[in-house]
């Protein structure tokens, strides 16, 4: 069995993270992944309120009612996940919290929710042991920046959560360096081929991952383009301790996603994704009339997006995104916005989470063990 520093730090059976994928719920998926020995993550963006929650509450497909403030919705969700996992003491799960500037106040509520859960239900600490931050700069969260209006730094919060591993998703080397300065425990290096929110500049995982490993003195997890045992083996060869997968986990039987969306991922090729301006930056979608409309609106006033430079969103883009995400519940393949990474071209089935994880680990182990047989040793030849 493959053992890396990932299992040592996080305590899971396998070195695999199920990515947070807002504004959608990943509650059932989180439970399924945790039961199978991976790290399941609760997505939080959809809990933020009417301005961000594009998916109606009645369609979140949960077995319990949720409501109230973002903090209380997350607390209820954490309790629900814990109840489903408490008979699986080895199962581990975490929470994904976006820290984009537009999300600051809600991010603080989510962090407070975790603190309060630990105070109110201490036994949750045994299984909720990871917080993943993403879609923003972690450094302002790690310093006492009262002059910037911050009442509490993340490191101060982290002192109250000593058992929690802090992971930061980074789309470039500069971000990884800032994350290291911030005091994170693990870097998740995410190449631009990943689905949903991606980097401004077009840096692939094959380039980003080994350079982040070389640059920082922290454990690194690879994200963006990972879907099977071959890509896990490749990530380990590039210096990572594990992988994070988003798109591949959408196309599973337990995934909290529409069947139409899963089937579109199986049909799509590596050519069938496109990037437009998203909520917190660029966003990668499956190509269809709805996503092309977002791209057309993006191009109108944001040509710098394709020069690798940040550009603002617009009300028109926001309206198109809200409409497209809401159409998911109607399973309208032309009017729905479906996030997906380029790796959709390597997805050919909708397995159970159990079968997916087992196949990844078996394939990765076989590849690693057979590598010596594929490399021919050539004796030094002296030519006179």
C-alpha positions as CSV (number, residue, x, y, z in Angstrom):
1,X,0.0,0.0,0.0
2,X,1.2,3.5,-0.9
3,X,2.2,5.5,2.2
4,X,3.4,9.1,2.1
5,X,3.8,11.9,4.5
6,X,0.1,12.7,3.7
7,X,-1.2,9.8,5.8
8,X,1.3,10.8,8.6
9,X,0.0,14.4,8.8
10,X,-3.7,14.0,8.1
11,X,-4.3,10.4,9.2
12,X,-6.3,9.1,6.3
13,X,-5.8,5.7,4.7
14,X,-5.1,7.2,1.2
15,X,-3.3,10.3,0.0
16,X,-6.4,11.8,-1.8
17,X,-8.4,14.9,-1.1
18,X,-11.9,15.5,-2.5
19,X,-11.9,19.2,-3.4
20,X,-14.3,21.8,-2.2
21,X,-16.6,22.7,-5.1
22,X,-18.9,25.6,-4.4
23,X,-21.4,27.0,-4.8
24,X,-22.6,23.4,-4.7
25,X,-23.0,21.1,-1.7
26,X,-20.5,18.3,-1.4
27,X,-21.9,16.9,1.9
28,X,-22.8,13.4,0.7
29,X,-19.6,13.2,-1.3
30,X,-17.6,14.3,1.7
31,X,-19.1,11.5,3.7
32,X,-18.5,8.9,1.0
33,X,-14.9,9.9,0.5
34,X,-14.1,9.9,4.2
35,X,-15.6,6.5,4.7
36,X,-13.4,5.1,1.9
37,X,-10.2,6.5,3.4
38,X,-9.7,9.8,1.6
39,X,-10.1,13.3,3.0
40,X,-13.6,14.5,2.3
41,X,-14.3,18.3,2.3
42,X,-17.5,20.2,3.0
43,X,-18.0,23.0,0.5
44,X,-19.1,26.3,2.0
45,X,-19.7,28.9,-0.7
46,X,-23.3,27.8,-1.2
47,X,-23.9,28.5,2.5
48,X,-23.0,32.2,2.2
49,X,-26.5,33.5,1.6
50,X,-28.7,34.7,-1.3
51,X,-25.9,36.7,-3.0
52,X,-23.7,33.7,-3.5
53,X,-25.9,30.6,-3.0
54,X,-27.0,29.9,-6.6
55,X,-28.5,26.5,-5.8
56,X,-31.9,26.7,-4.0
57,X,-31.8,25.2,-0.5
58,X,-34.5,22.7,-1.3
59,X,-32.3,21.2,-4.0
60,X,-29.1,20.7,-2.0
61,X,-30.1,17.0,-1.6
62,X,-29.3,16.8,2.1
63,X,-31.2,14.6,4.5
64,X,-31.6,17.4,7.0
65,X,-33.0,20.9,7.0
66,X,-30.5,23.7,7.1
67,X,-31.1,27.4,7.6
68,X,-30.0,30.5,9.4
69,X,-26.8,32.4,9.1
70,X,-23.8,31.1,7.2
71,X,-22.2,30.2,10.5
72,X,-25.2,28.2,11.7
73,X,-25.6,26.4,8.3
74,X,-22.0,25.2,8.4
75,X,-22.4,24.1,12.1
76,X,-25.4,22.1,11.2
77,X,-23.7,20.5,8.2
78,X,-20.6,19.6,10.3
79,X,-22.8,17.9,12.9
80,X,-24.6,16.0,10.2
81,X,-21.3,14.8,8.6
82,X,-19.9,13.9,12.0
83,X,-23.0,11.9,12.9
84,X,-22.7,9.9,9.6
85,X,-19.0,9.2,10.3
86,X,-18.8,8.7,14.0
87,X,-19.0,4.9,13.6
88,X,-16.0,5.1,11.2
89,X,-13.3,6.3,13.7
90,X,-10.6,6.3,11.0
91,X,-12.6,8.6,8.7
92,X,-11.3,12.2,8.4
93,X,-13.0,15.3,6.9
94,X,-12.4,19.0,6.6
95,X,-14.0,22.3,5.5
96,X,-13.1,24.3,2.5
97,X,-13.3,28.1,3.1
98,X,-12.8,30.6,0.3
99,X,-10.8,33.7,1.5
100,X,-11.4,36.0,-1.5
101,X,-11.7,39.7,-0.6
102,X,-15.3,39.6,-1.6
103,X,-15.9,36.8,0.9
104,X,-14.1,38.1,4.0
105,X,-17.0,38.6,6.4
106,X,-18.5,35.2,5.6
107,X,-15.1,33.5,5.8
108,X,-14.8,34.8,9.3
109,X,-18.2,33.3,10.2
110,X,-17.2,29.9,8.8
111,X,-14.0,29.9,10.8
112,X,-15.9,30.9,13.9
113,X,-18.3,28.0,13.2
114,X,-15.5,25.5,13.4
115,X,-14.3,27.0,16.7
116,X,-17.8,26.9,18.2
117,X,-18.3,23.3,17.0
118,X,-15.1,22.2,18.8
119,X,-16.3,24.0,22.0
120,X,-19.8,22.6,21.9
121,X,-19.0,19.1,20.6
122,X,-15.3,18.4,21.4
123,X,-15.5,14.8,20.0
124,X,-15.8,16.3,16.5
125,X,-12.1,17.1,16.7
126,X,-11.3,13.4,16.3
127,X,-12.5,13.5,12.7
128,X,-12.7,17.1,11.6
129,X,-9.0,17.9,11.3
130,X,-8.4,19.9,8.1
131,X,-9.3,23.4,7.0
132,X,-8.6,24.3,3.4
133,X,-8.5,27.9,2.4
134,X,-8.7,28.9,-1.3
135,X,-9.5,31.6,-3.9
136,X,-7.5,34.3,-2.0
137,X,-4.3,35.5,-0.4
138,X,-3.7,33.8,3.0
139,X,-1.1,36.3,4.3
140,X,-3.6,39.0,5.4
141,X,-5.3,36.3,7.5
142,X,-2.0,35.4,9.1
143,X,-1.0,38.8,10.5
144,X,-2.4,41.1,13.0
145,X,-3.6,43.7,10.4
146,X,-5.8,45.9,12.5
147,X,-4.9,48.9,10.2
148,X,-6.6,46.9,7.4
149,X,-9.7,46.4,9.4
150,X,-9.0,42.8,10.4
151,X,-10.2,42.1,14.0
152,X,-8.7,38.7,14.1
153,X,-5.9,36.9,12.2
154,X,-6.2,33.3,11.1
155,X,-3.2,32.4,13.1
156,X,-5.0,33.6,16.2
157,X,-8.0,31.4,15.1
158,X,-5.6,28.5,14.5
159,X,-4.3,28.7,18.1
160,X,-7.8,27.8,19.1
161,X,-7.8,24.9,16.7
162,X,-4.4,23.3,17.4
163,X,-5.4,19.9,16.0
164,X,-6.5,21.4,12.6
165,X,-4.2,21.1,9.6
166,X,-4.3,24.3,7.5
167,X,-4.0,23.8,3.8
168,X,-3.9,26.6,1.2
169,X,-4.7,26.2,-2.5
170,X,-2.1,28.0,-4.6
171,X,-2.2,28.6,-8.4
172,X,1.4,29.9,-8.7
173,X,4.8,29.8,-7.0
174,X,4.4,33.3,-5.6
175,X,1.2,32.3,-3.9
176,X,2.9,29.2,-2.5
177,X,5.7,31.4,-1.0
178,X,3.1,33.7,0.6
179,X,1.3,30.7,2.0
180,X,4.5,29.4,3.5
181,X,5.0,32.8,5.2
182,X,1.5,32.6,6.4
183,X,2.2,29.5,8.5
184,X,0.1,27.0,6.5
185,X,0.9,23.3,7.0
186,X,0.3,22.0,3.5
187,X,0.4,23.7,0.1
188,X,-2.1,22.5,-2.5
189,X,-0.5,23.5,-5.9
190,X,-3.4,23.8,-8.4
191,X,-2.6,24.0,-12.1
192,X,-4.8,26.0,-14.4
193,X,-6.3,22.9,-16.1
194,X,-8.4,22.4,-13.0
195,X,-12.1,23.0,-13.0
196,X,-14.1,26.0,-11.7
197,X,-11.9,28.8,-10.2
198,X,-8.4,28.7,-11.8
199,X,-5.4,30.9,-12.1
200,X,-5.2,34.1,-14.2
201,X,-2.1,32.8,-16.0
202,X,-1.9,29.5,-17.9
203,X,0.5,27.4,-15.8
204,X,-0.1,23.7,-15.9
205,X,0.3,21.3,-13.1
206,X,3.2,19.6,-14.8
207,X,5.1,22.9,-14.5
208,X,3.6,24.3,-11.3
209,X,3.8,21.2,-9.0
210,X,7.5,20.4,-9.2
211,X,8.5,24.1,-9.0
212,X,6.4,24.6,-5.9
213,X,7.9,21.5,-4.4
214,X,11.4,22.9,-5.2
215,X,10.6,26.3,-3.8
216,X,8.9,25.8,-0.5
217,X,9.8,23.8,2.6
218,X,6.4,22.4,3.1
219,X,4.5,19.3,2.0
220,X,2.8,19.8,-1.3
221,X,-0.4,18.2,-2.7
222,X,-1.0,18.3,-6.5
223,X,-4.4,19.5,-7.9
224,X,-5.6,20.2,-11.4
225,X,-5.7,17.3,-13.9
226,X,-5.6,14.4,-11.5
227,X,-8.1,11.6,-11.9
228,X,-6.5,8.1,-11.7
229,X,-3.6,6.0,-10.5
230,X,-1.4,7.1,-13.3
231,X,-1.8,10.8,-12.3
232,X,-1.3,10.0,-8.6
233,X,1.9,8.1,-9.5
234,X,3.0,11.1,-11.6
235,X,2.3,13.5,-8.7
236,X,4.4,11.5,-6.3
237,X,7.2,11.4,-8.9
238,X,7.1,15.2,-9.1
239,X,7.5,15.4,-5.4
240,X,3.9,15.7,-4.1
241,X,2.7,13.8,-1.1
242,X,-0.8,13.3,-2.6
243,X,-3.5,14.6,-4.9
244,X,-6.7,16.7,-4.7
245,X,-9.5,15.9,-7.2
246,X,-12.6,17.8,-8.0
247,X,-13.9,17.0,-11.5
248,X,-13.2,13.3,-11.1
249,X,-15.3,13.2,-7.9
250,X,-18.2,14.9,-9.5
251,X,-18.7,11.9,-11.8
252,X,-19.3,9.4,-9.0
253,X,-22.5,7.8,-8.0
254,X,-22.5,9.5,-4.5
255,X,-21.6,12.9,-5.8
256,X,-24.1,15.7,-4.9
257,X,-24.4,16.7,-8.5
258,X,-27.0,16.4,-11.2
259,X,-26.9,13.1,-13.3
260,X,-26.9,15.2,-16.4
261,X,-23.8,16.9,-15.3
262,X,-22.0,13.6,-14.6
263,X,-23.0,12.3,-18.0
264,X,-21.7,15.4,-19.7
265,X,-18.3,14.9,-18.1
266,X,-18.2,11.3,-19.4
267,X,-19.1,12.5,-22.9
268,X,-16.7,15.4,-23.0
269,X,-13.2,15.4,-24.5
270,X,-10.1,17.3,-23.4
271,X,-11.2,20.0,-25.9
272,X,-14.5,20.6,-24.3
273,X,-13.8,23.1,-21.5
274,X,-13.4,26.9,-21.7
275,X,-12.5,29.7,-19.3
276,X,-14.5,32.9,-18.6
277,X,-14.7,35.4,-15.8
278,X,-16.0,33.8,-12.6
279,X,-17.2,34.9,-9.2
280,X,-13.7,35.3,-7.7
281,X,-11.6,35.2,-10.9
282,X,-11.4,33.0,-14.0
283,X,-13.6,29.9,-14.0
284,X,-13.4,26.8,-16.2
285,X,-16.7,25.4,-17.6
286,X,-17.8,22.7,-20.0
287,X,-18.4,24.3,-23.3
288,X,-22.1,24.8,-24.1
289,X,-24.3,27.8,-25.0
290,X,-24.5,29.0,-21.4
291,X,-20.7,29.0,-20.9
292,X,-20.1,30.6,-24.3
293,X,-22.4,33.4,-23.4
294,X,-20.3,34.0,-20.2
295,X,-17.2,34.0,-22.3
296,X,-18.7,36.5,-24.8
297,X,-19.7,38.8,-22.0
298,X,-16.2,38.4,-20.5
299,X,-14.5,39.4,-23.8
300,X,-16.6,42.6,-24.1
301,X,-14.9,44.5,-21.3
302,X,-12.1,42.3,-20.0
303,X,-9.6,41.4,-22.7
304,X,-6.9,41.5,-20.1
305,X,-8.2,38.2,-18.9
306,X,-6.6,36.5,-21.9
307,X,-3.3,38.4,-21.2
308,X,-3.1,36.8,-17.8
309,X,-4.0,39.9,-15.9
310,X,-6.8,40.3,-13.3
311,X,-10.0,42.0,-14.5
312,X,-13.2,42.8,-12.7
313,X,-16.5,41.0,-13.1
314,X,-19.6,42.8,-14.3
315,X,-23.3,42.7,-13.3
316,X,-24.0,41.1,-16.7
317,X,-21.6,38.2,-16.0
318,X,-23.0,37.8,-12.5
319,X,-26.5,37.5,-13.8
320,X,-25.4,35.0,-16.5
321,X,-23.7,32.9,-13.8
322,X,-26.6,32.9,-11.4
323,X,-29.0,31.9,-14.2
324,X,-26.7,29.2,-15.4
325,X,-26.1,27.7,-12.0
326,X,-29.8,27.7,-11.2
327,X,-30.6,25.9,-14.4
328,X,-28.6,22.9,-13.1
329,X,-31.6,21.9,-11.0
330,X,-33.6,21.6,-14.2
331,X,-30.9,19.5,-15.8
332,X,-30.9,21.6,-18.9
333,X,-27.6,20.8,-20.6
334,X,-27.7,23.9,-22.8
335,X,-28.6,26.5,-20.3
336,X,-26.7,25.1,-17.3
337,X,-23.2,26.2,-16.3
338,X,-21.2,23.1,-15.4
339,X,-17.7,23.5,-14.0
340,X,-15.2,21.0,-15.2
341,X,-11.4,20.6,-15.5
342,X,-9.6,19.6,-18.7
343,X,-9.3,16.2,-17.1
344,X,-12.9,15.6,-18.2
345,X,-11.3,14.1,-21.3
346,X,-10.0,11.3,-19.1
347,X,-13.3,10.5,-17.4
348,X,-15.1,7.6,-19.0
349,X,-17.4,6.2,-16.2
350,X,-19.5,7.1,-13.2
351,X,-18.2,4.7,-10.5
352,X,-18.9,4.5,-6.8
353,X,-16.5,6.4,-4.6
354,X,-15.3,3.0,-3.3
355,X,-14.5,1.7,-6.7
356,X,-12.9,4.9,-7.9
357,X,-10.5,5.2,-4.9
358,X,-9.6,1.5,-5.0
359,X,-8.8,1.7,-8.7
360,X,-6.7,4.7,-8.2
361,X,-4.6,3.2,-5.4
362,X,-4.3,-0.2,-7.2
363,X,-3.2,1.4,-10.5
364,X,-0.7,3.8,-8.8
365,X,0.9,1.0,-6.9
366,X,1.2,-1.2,-10.0
367,X,2.7,1.6,-12.0
368,X,5.3,2.4,-9.3
369,X,6.2,-1.3,-8.7
370,X,6.6,-1.9,-12.5
371,X,8.7,1.1,-13.3
372,X,12.0,-0.7,-12.8
373,X,10.9,-3.2,-15.5
374,X,10.3,-0.4,-17.9
375,X,13.7,1.2,-17.5
376,X,16.6,-0.6,-19.2
377,X,20.0,-0.3,-17.6
378,X,22.7,0.4,-20.2
379,X,26.3,-0.4,-19.3
380,X,28.9,2.3,-20.0
381,X,30.3,1.8,-23.4
382,X,33.8,3.0,-24.2
383,X,34.5,3.8,-27.8
384,X,38.1,3.8,-28.8
